[in-house]
Amino acid sequence: MLQVLRAHHDEVWFIQFSNNGKYLASASNDKSAIIWEVDEDGELLLRHTLSGHQKSVMMVAWSPDDCQLLTCGQEETIRRWDVKSGKCLHVYEKSATGLISCAWFPDGKQLSGLADQNFCIWDLDGKEVDCWKGQGSTGTSDFAVAKDGNLIISMSKQNTILLFDRETKQERIIEEGSTITSFCLSEDGDFLLVNLVSEEIHLWNIRNDPVRVNRYNGHKRTRFVIRSCFGGFEQAFIASGSEDSQVYIWHRATGDLIETLAGHSGTVNCVSWNPANPHMLASASDDHTVRIWGAKKSSLKRKDVGSSNCNSNGSRSNGNAHNNVFVQKCNGNNTK
């Protein structure tokens, strides 16, 4: 473990690295979000505490250019912030609905929110561009917009995810055998990670008709929403939080569990891999902290990462120290 970030005063529910890997945003039950900056040595420094929400902040979303941040939670607003100054630029509202999920469109000129089955799209000035009622009947709220700006992915029913093409109006469905708690879209937009109450994570190929291609298990989930993510070199790994206070990491292609990271003292709700640094992973917990895992840049300079002796499943035969997990376990020349 590299660092423990202790600025929040309540459970930390969501975290996400910026697209360029220079920032991390965290959202908490303490009604705030925090922007952290990654310095040249890989240390995270508190840049801004974002206050203004009246209830818990449940999600954040980075603009495509990483200059702005959206925050939303258990109230009727989405807030848009300037990353450089920390100032709130605009508040988006939808009366009588709790805007509990938010996303940017790839042009950075429009944003969207999901609330009580309603999908709303605004321009930056707050003009409502579109709004329609979805199929959903669940209060769970994950929501994503693919890079083409046409494909919108949302929870539909408790065990169903809707893939909706805005241009063609075509709908595709992912149907699971148990209740879905969260999902995560891959960087290329072709794959979806789906977390289930059955303590499994399923990987779906959504390029065409959805096909389940792998599953991951071992983590614990009985009561809370647990989030997973893609990451590592070429997103060759899957990480997830867990109710046993640990972070779990699997090899994406083989499904093998290759590492568990201990250190938190409460449920790990969310994980986020740095897209610019495959050796840096963040985790958010009910213990009020964010933990940063990986290898310092100084140690990477001293170590020839490309020479790691990895097995076919992406793991080494020895060396399980948590501080070196991403150096010792696998690297770009040895993953599938």
Secondary structure, DSSP 8 states (H G I E B T S, - for coil): --EEE---SS-EEEEEE-TTSSEEEEEETTS-EEEEEE-TTS-EEEEEEE---SS-EEEEEE-TTSSEEEEEESSSEEEEEETTT--EEEEEE-TTS---EEEE-TTSSEEEEEETTEEEEEETT--EEEEEE-S---S---EEE-TTS-EEEEE-STTEEEEEETTT--EEEEE-SS-EEEEEE-TTSSEEEEEETTSEEEEEE-SSS-EEEEEEE----SSS---EEEESGGG-EEEE--TTSEEEEEETTT--EEEEEE--SS-EEEEEE-TT-TTEEEEEETTS-EEEEE--HHHHHHS-GGG--B-TTS-BSS---GGGHHHHS--TTT--
